[in-house]
Amino acid sequence: MKKLVFLELCDILETKYNLKKTQNVNIYEQVGLFLYILSQPGFVRNCEIISRHFHSVLEVVCMFANDIIKFVDPSFRDTLDEILKDAKYHSYFRDCIGAIDDTHIQVWVPYHLQRVYIGRKGFTTTNIMVVCDFSMCFTFVWAGKYYFVDSGYPTFMGFLGS
């Protein structure tokens, strides 16, 4: 990452998303630590201070992501030209807004939790559900375990309503 991009990211997280410096750790150190931990596979430490700073930056980065990741057409009124112009696809996909699938991704978890996350191929994984549009861009990602439920159920932790 270029220095200017890093400084701008820090400034945005501080001014727009209220990331606060602490007595001993400034904004640049917090964001740098966060990015370093993300870049290191298996970086698991039982350090409360590192964890606290990581999670405070993660919280504001998630808010930032919600503001910058937007649907191209949030009302889903437009049908892609590829579908409109191809009779073979139009009859099947004219009202389709994307695709939903799930997959397992490799994760790093503390040793005492690894047994719970061992997948059928023998390494630690977690299941994620992803939604992508016709441009192959992710529009939604949900990690963890969940039940799909219909509109009669409220959407809350563990239940993903339609």
Helices and strands as residue ranges (DSSP letters): H 3-15, H 27-39, H 48-68, H 81-84, H 87-93, E 99-106, G 111-113, H 114-117, E 125-132, E 138-143, E 147-149, E 159-161
